Amino acid sequence: MTTAIIWNNETGRGDIDITSAGLRQDDGLATLVFQILFTDARADESDVLPDGTDDRRGWIGDTFADEPWGSKLWLLERSKLTTDVRNKAVTYAQTALERHLKPDYAKQVVVTGSIPQFQLLQLDIAITRPDGSEMTISIKKRWEAQANAL
């Protein structure tokens, strides 16, 4: 059991939940998914950086890791939400989750994406655990790139 991160689709953010018994706990898989997706993976030299700087970000712990941690979803944060951006988000999420979850936590990971309404990206994640049980997570994120554009 681990401290749970609860995703709020209304606010588009994850947070730790406090109950009368203390911090909410879960088996760790959903929380691990949120940590993977919303930790900035280091951009490759070939990636176009959204802010025009040379800051390729990345998690400091990658210095000691065999595999880089996180996803490249952050590379899309200043992009207009289009079908192409949705497809890139699905690819970034799928790549990151497969790299970190297989084979220990998942036998199969399938990420699908949609734009259910204006400026809203939805990622649906279906995970088949090694024991065959299944888990689904739906993440809705309000897309603020147009509102925050310079």
C-alpha positions in Angstrom: 0.0 0.0 0.0 1.1 3.5 -0.7 -0.2 7.0 -0.3 -2.8 7.6 -3.1 -2.8 10.4 -5.6 -6.4 11.1 -6.5 -7.1 12.6 -9.9 -9.8 15.3 -10.1 -11.2 15.6 -13.6 -12.9 18.9 -12.7 -9.7 20.6 -11.8 -7.4 18.6 -14.0 -5.0 18.0 -11.1 -3.9 15.2 -8.9 -3.7 15.6 -5.1 -3.2 13.6 -1.9 -6.4 12.9 -0.1 -6.8 13.0 3.6 -9.5 10.9 5.3 -10.5 10.5 8.9 -8.1 7.6 9.1 -5.2 9.6 7.7 -3.7 9.7 4.2 -5.7 7.7 1.6 -3.9 4.5 0.5 -4.1 2.5 -2.7 -2.2 -0.5 -4.1 0.1 2.0 -5.9 -0.6 1.4 -9.5 -2.9 4.4 -10.2 -0.5 6.6 -8.2 2.4 5.3 -10.2 0.6 6.1 -13.5 0.1 9.7 -12.4 3.7 10.0 -11.3 5.0 8.7 -14.6 2.7 10.8 -16.8 3.2 14.1 -14.9 7.0 13.9 -14.2 8.9 15.6 -17.0 11.1 13.2 -18.9 14.2 14.8 -20.4 13.7 15.9 -24.0 16.0 14.5 -26.7 18.2 16.8 -28.7 15.8 16.4 -31.6 12.7 17.4 -29.6 11.3 20.9 -30.2 11.1 22.7 -26.8 7.8 24.5 -26.2 9.3 27.6 -24.5 12.1 28.2 -27.1 14.9 27.8 -24.5 17.5 25.1 -24.3 16.0 23.6 -21.0 15.4 20.0 -21.8 14.1 19.4 -18.2 14.1 15.8 -16.9 14.1 14.3 -13.4 17.4 14.7 -11.4 17.2 11.1 -10.3 17.8 10.0 -14.0 21.5 10.5 -13.3 21.4 7.3 -11.3 18.7 5.4 -13.3 19.0 2.9 -16.1 15.9 4.4 -17.8 14.8 8.0 -17.8 11.8 8.7 -15.6 8.5 10.4 -16.7 6.8 11.3 -19.9 7.2 13.9 -22.6 3.7 15.3 -22.2 5.2 18.6 -21.1 6.5 19.2 -24.6 2.9 19.8 -25.7 1.9 22.3 -23.1 2.0 25.3 -25.4 0.5 23.6 -28.4 -3.0 24.2 -29.8 -5.1 21.2 -29.0 -5.5 19.5 -32.4 -5.9 15.9 -33.5 -2.1 15.8 -34.1 -1.4 17.0 -30.6 -3.9 14.5 -29.2 -2.1 11.7 -31.1 1.3 12.9 -29.8 -0.1 12.9 -26.2 -1.3 9.3 -26.7 2.2 8.3 -28.0 4.0 10.0 -25.2 1.8 8.5 -22.5 1.9 5.0 -24.1 5.7 5.1 -24.4 6.2 6.2 -20.9 3.8 3.8 -19.3 5.1 0.8 -21.2 8.7 1.7 -20.3 7.9 1.9 -16.6 5.1 -0.6 -16.0 6.0 -3.6 -18.2 6.6 -6.4 -17.2 6.5 -6.0 -13.4 3.2 -4.0 -13.0 1.4 -4.6 -16.3 1.2 -7.3 -19.0 -0.5 -4.8 -21.4 -1.0 -1.0 -21.4 -3.4 0.7 -23.9 -3.8 4.4 -24.1 -6.5 6.1 -26.2 -7.1 9.8 -26.5 -10.0 12.0 -27.4 -11.1 15.7 -27.4 -14.6 15.4 -25.9 -15.1 19.1 -25.8 -13.3 22.3 -26.7 -9.9 22.6 -24.9 -10.3 19.3 -23.1 -7.9 16.4 -23.6 -9.0 13.0 -22.3 -6.6 10.1 -22.0 -8.1 6.7 -21.2 -5.7 4.1 -19.9 -6.4 0.4 -19.8 -3.9 -1.7 -17.9 -3.9 -5.5 -17.7 -1.9 -6.6 -14.7 0.4 -9.6 -14.8 -2.3 -11.6 -12.9 -4.9 -10.8 -15.6 -6.9 -8.3 -13.6 -7.7 -5.1 -15.3 -7.7 -1.4 -14.3 -8.8 1.7 -16.2 -8.0 5.3 -15.5 -9.5 8.2 -17.3 -7.7 11.5 -17.1 -9.3 14.7 -18.4 -7.1 17.8 -18.6 -8.3 21.2 -19.5 -6.1 22.5 -22.3 -4.9 26.0 -21.4 -2.3 26.6 -24.1 -4.6 29.0 -26.0 -5.6 30.9 -22.9 -2.0 31.2 -21.7 -0.4 31.9 -25.0 2.0 34.8 -25.1 
